[in-house]
Amino acid sequence: MASAPTQVAEGVHRLGSDLVNYYLVEEGGRLTVVDAGLPAHRSQLESYLPTIGRTLADIQAVILTHAHIDHVGIAEGVRRDARAPVHVHQLDENMARTGKSHKRDGSMVPYLRHPATWKLLAMFVRSGAARPAKIAEVTTFGSDAGMLDVPGRPRVIPTPGHSPGHVAFHLPERGVLLVGDALCTYNPLTGRRGPQIMPKAFALSAAQEMESLGALEPLEASVLLPGHGEPWTEGPAAAVARARAVGGT
């Protein structure tokens, strides 16, 4: 099910569905796509851009928190049609190019008892994610990248664990922290709501996911935007505390 796109902070827009989020960041009439959802989300993007007075040509970059299939769906098409480079951490480069994922810390089997798991799998099939998307060309950055030279000028916050090169993006002047899957507020396999790390079946290392929460904890942000679930407005430290209390998922 598609959710209505909405502005969630100054110049920051939330798009996607009730299960998968991606975002647009505006600066001076130029746009950055943060994560790239699922293949079926392309039509939603094209429908939404005119409502904010923008076109596909205004997209200057796509930046990925990581290269899992539900974060790269429209990246190649936008790269090609808007001539917008796709930026990803160097440790996720191969996954972005080939669609081949890393090893996982857990099996999907224990999650099959949850209705949320079947809802997610059905949505993947309907949204074109059954076949992994590949990005023909990517621009890589390292963990010491600092600020990316793209609209919004986000600061790169390394948060490995969910994937080898997972990062969050901080927009301190706007009070926004885009956390990707470093934590979620809706667990897409169990259906549990509230801040928590992503499930083991999707992660490289749940232990490293927990360790990476420490990189988010001291940051200042009035809104935290995850890849899955609703925005969190009680600050990163409170989100991290809740996720640690929940533990592995």
Secondary structure, 3 states (H helix, E strand, C coil): CECCCEEEECCEEEEEECCCEEEEEEECCEEEEECCCCHHHHHHHHHHHHHHCCCHHHEEEEECCCCCHHHCCCHHHHHHHHCCCEEEEHHHHHHHHHCCCCCCCCCCHHHHHCHHHHHHHHHHHHCCCCCCCCCCCCEEECCCCCECCCCCCCEEEECCCCCCCCEEEEEHHHCEEEEECCCEEECCCCCCEEEECCCHHHCCCHHHHHHHHHHHCCCCCCEEEECCCCCECCCHHHHHHHHHHHCCC
